[in-house]
């Protein structure tokens, strides 16, 4: 797994590429939680994620909960088919704010 972080339109965009699995989810969790600590809107770009397992999903859920506690906006953007299927199976597509594109997330707020 690789990741990149950048600021765009007043939001922190965290992009993951590759597999977010048991081996890589602790690093993903750390990146997400550090981003939330900055107090900006956090947009998690999952377009480059080829595989995500339950540990990766747990990292997203933990970050979502941390953002809620800090009253920070948190959304997923550009989720590829494989990752979307996992979120739908867990019914988390109903929990997370999900935007089809980064432009939509930056324009539309929640």
Residue pairs with C-beta under 8 A, 6 or more apart in sequence:
1 16
1 17
1 18
1 19
1 20
1 21
1 24
1 27
1 28
2 16
2 17
2 18
3 14
3 15
3 16
3 17
3 27
3 28
3 31
4 14
4 15
4 17
5 12
5 13
5 14
5 15
5 31
5 35
6 12
6 13
6 15
7 13
7 40
8 102
8 106
9 106
10 40
10 41
11 40
11 41
11 42
11 43
11 73
11 105
11 106
12 35
12 38
12 40
12 41
12 42
12 43
13 43
13 45
13 77
13 102
14 31
14 32
14 35
14 42
14 43
14 44
14 45
15 44
15 45
15 47
15 48
16 28
16 44
16 45
16 46
16 48
16 49
17 48
17 49
18 24
18 48
18 49
18 50
18 51
19 49
19 50
19 51
19 52
20 28
20 49
20 51
20 52
20 53
20 55
20 56
20 59
21 51
21 52
21 53
21 55
21 56
22 53
22 55
24 56
25 53
25 55
25 56
25 58
25 59
26 59
28 56
28 59
29 59
29 62
29 63
32 42
32 44
32 59
32 60
32 62
32 63
32 66
33 62
33 63
33 66
35 42
35 63
36 42
36 63
36 66
36 67
36 70
36 72
36 74
37 70
39 70
39 72
40 72
41 72
41 73
41 74
41 75
42 63
42 67
42 72
42 73
42 74
42 75
43 75
43 76
43 77
43 99
43 102
43 105
43 106
44 60
44 63
44 74
44 75
44 76
44 77
45 77
45 78
45 102
46 52
46 76
46 77
46 78
46 79
46 80
46 83
47 77
47 78
47 79
47 80
48 80
49 56
49 79
49 80
49 82
49 83
50 80
50 82
51 82
51 83
52 82
52 83
52 86
53 86
57 86
57 87
57 90
57 92
60 76
60 92
60 96
61 92
61 95
63 74
64 74
64 95
64 96
67 73
67 74
68 74
73 97
73 109
73 110
74 96
74 97
75 96
75 97
75 98
75 99
75 105
75 110
76 87
76 96
76 97
76 98
76 99
77 98
77 99
77 100
77 101
77 102
77 104
77 105
78 99
78 100
78 101
78 102
79 87
79 98
84 93
87 93
87 96
87 98
97 110
99 105
99 108
